[in-house]
């Protein structure tokens, strides 16, 4: 989770697009970005089809460097900046967690380096409480920095918003790796179509990275690419940052034991129960797991339409003030559908053996995604025969948070590694 002081609204973005008339529809039979999940399209034939694309910004290399260095909360590394870039907002067809057709959005950033065949980076973002806090619609340096960093280094950079965030309809299925994977894969497909329309091409092998929630999503995408989920794209390397890969065995115990930042712990606990209940029905009524008054407000508060500030104001400062004894017991000793869902989430490390290079980046003393997650994932992958490496980022700081600092330090480290792989 990152800082929670976002003011951008999706409705304002949509109003601006409508008023400007600049959204370019590039697919036959295109629908508006808020298309219903029941839109009459085939999940098999149209996944990744582009609904709309809009050019958002053109930046010179000097402007990219100035933007990265000008973050008031802490400058981003500009050592890899070489080129200017263009960014594009995409809306594309994908599927929801039940496999039904829906739409999602994302940002595509292309370097202005004169190359026709581009190497591709996929970046999957960390937890966002508000639909507007994603790269396709936010102007925040934090949200834009991964796109700016990788694209200005010469990579086509693809940033899916996931389902239900950005311009996607419905609530976001938080930590649902299968739908994160399909959204990320279909964003790659949509990006390939847009790039081809511009007379350029995305190379087959994808460099995959992501932060926090997006670290698990990155491993899910990497697994899908290795297993041949797409006829064109394959996996070159994967470099997740500060993930909760062992949600049941490391992250939840740390939350409940008070080893993580208290407010973040309360919000993550609420997200776990609310988001997993939407998909898997793990409780019957909110009052079973949430104390008064939160049992009446928490599900609505976490629907993606409330800003981070509103979520912070509407949640308690501790898990004990949030959860009933039953709610706490569910997280301490998951059973049934919740246990099954957590096994799927943790399967990003346990259920495959990467053949591509893997680097797991982490920061000591991470107050949100405890480092036991990375150690657990690393040990599991190594036991399965992978040569995965753990990379210690030290003790980076961003707004007083090592977790947030790890994205900043990790992004700089990952782009340097990806450049070294490109040059081999």
C-alpha positions, 0 to 999 in steps of 0.5 A: 500500500502506498501513500493515501492522499489522492484527489483525482476522480475517475468521473473527472477523467471520463468527463475530461475525455468526453469534453476533449473528444480526443479518445480514438476508437481503434476497434470495430464495435468499440464500447465506452470505457465503462462497458458492462461485464455483460457486453456481448463479446467472446472471451476466447476470440476478443481477449486483448482487443483494443476498445480505445486508445488515447495519446496522453503525453509526450516527454523529452528525456530532459522532461522525464528526468526532471519529473522523476527528480522532482517528486517532493516525497523523494527523487527517483533515480534518473541514471537510466534515462536516455530517451523521450517517450509517449504514453497512451491510455488503453481500454481493452477487452478481457475477462473477469474472475468467472471468465465472463467478458469485461473491459480493463484499462492500462498505460502504455509507454513507448520510447522515442528512440527510433527502434522499430522492434522494441523489448517489452517490460510489464509492470504490475502495481501495488495495492490501490484503494481508489480507482483513480490511483493508477498510471492510466488516469493518475498524474502522480509521479509515484504512479507514473515513475515505473513507466517513465523509468523503463520507457526512457531506458528504451523499453516499451512499458506496459502497465495494466490497471487490473480489473475494477481500477482505472476505467474498468467497471466494478470492484477490484478483486484484490490479490486475485492472482488469476484475474491479475494474470489475465488482465496483465496478459490481455494488456500485453496483447492490446499493447502489441496491437497499438504498437503494430498500428504505429509501424513498430513491433513488440519482441516476443520475450517479456521482462516482467516486474511488479511491486507489492501486490504487483509482485505476486501478479508479476510472478503469475504473469511470468508463469503464464508466459512460460507455460505458453498462455500466449502464442506470441509472448514469452518470458525473458526474466522476472524481477518482483519487488517486496511481494506478499508471496507467502500470504498465509504463512508469513504475511497474515501471521505478521499482521496479527502479531503486530509486526507490521504498521498498525493502520496498514495492518487494519486495512490489509486485514479488511481488504483480505476479508472483503475482497475474498468474500466477494469472490469466494463467500468466506462469511455470511454477514459483515457483522460476523467478522467486523466489529461495530460500526465497521460492519456497516461501512467497511464493504462500501468503503472498499469499493474503489470509489473512495480515496485513500484519505477516506479509507484511512479516516473510516478504518480503525488504527488496529486490527483488534478494533476492527475484527471480531474474534471470529474474524481474527480466527479466520485470518489466523487459521484459514479454512475452507474457501479462504484457505483454498483462495490463499493457496492459489495466491501463494501458488505464485512461488509454490506451483511452478519452476521458472526457467528464466532468471529470477531476482526477488527484491526486498528491503530489510525492515519492510513494515508492510510486506514482511521480508519473510515473504521473500525468504519463503518464496526464494526457498520454495523456488530454489527447492524446485530447482530455480536459480532465483536470487534474493536482492537486498535493497537495504533500508530505502525510505519514501515518506518514512516507509521502507515498503514504499522506498523499496519500490523506488530503490527496486525500480532503479535496480530492476531497470539496470538489470533489464538493460544488462539483459538487453545488452547480452 
